[in-house]
Amino acid sequence: MSQGFRLGDFTIRWLQGGEFEIDGGSMFGVVPRVLWEKKCASTPDNHVLLANSPMLLQTGQSNVLIDTGLGNKLTPKQRGIFRVRAEWDLVAGLSRLGLCRDSISHVILTHGDFDHAGGVTMLNDSGGLELTFPAAMYYLQRQEWEDVLAPNIRSASAYWPENFAGLVAGKNLHLVEGEEEILPGVRLARTGGHTRGHQAVWLESGGQIALHLGDLLPMPCNSNPLWITAYDNFPLDSVAAKERFLGQAGAKDAWFLFYHDPKILACKLDGDGAVREAFYGSQNPLAATESCLKTIPQF
């Protein structure tokens, strides 16, 4: 669990949603390894470590969760296939903050892939399946929900029905139509690209702005608009959306928030896409360096 990152009156904490290793080439699409390995460390057999770090946003009135991690439902075979390196610890992480499952009022899903939506449901002590956050309203783009219910041959491997059991549109699932402010200072916007209904999260409080681009910008090393993942279902849409949102965020001097980077949790980028300020959180020793302490809001 990371230290709190202050954005105006908001506090953001990154929780442990599991870690796994993935083929390095899949994270950078057609970009040759000789280029991307200069910016992203990999194992000898070409795998990259990815965090799955749900963000707990505390606005002062609401406890909002952005994505949910791997969950606790993976089989031993799946754990081996995905090379799981750290366990989903989301509920326990909330407990350490004095929060319970019913404390979460809103759950935002950037999209429906298993590594983001796996923690929507969980296995209880009896082995039964239940919603992890039963008191929450869940937010997903309408187009994403349509594809979850009727996936194509490509997305069926990532949209697992058991991750959405118990969600009912109009009851505990709110379907967003493109762009919507769901709370003061919390705005959702469809990006498309990675999936048809993939969405971004804009945060604004006290004159400060942050943007979470989900899997359009999984790590800072993907900041080049052309460096998209091989998993993007609509690659040209991804490139166009990245150009648009990166430009908007740059004009606003916004922070970028990350779900998949195991070290950098938030950063600002310069005009060339390089990190100029970064927030690492307490789990990373670089958080204590002088440069970080000078530039990063933490407490």
Buried (B, 14 or more C-beta within 10 A) or exposed (E): BBBBBBBBEBBBBBBBBBBBBBEBBEBBBEBEEEEBBEBBEBEEEBBBBBBBBBBBBBBEEBBBBBBBBBBBBBEEEBBEEBBBBBBBBBBEBBEEBEBEBEBBBBBBBBBBBBBBBBBBBBBEEEEEEEBBBEEBBBBBBBBBBBBBEEBEEEBEEBBBEEBBEBBEEEEBBBBBEEEBEBBEBBBBBBBBBBBBBBBBBBBBBEEBBBBBBBBBBBBBBBBBBBBBBEBBBBBEBBBBBBEEBBEBBBEBEBBBBBBBBBBBBBBBBEEEBEBEBBBBBEBBEEBEEEEBEEEBBBE
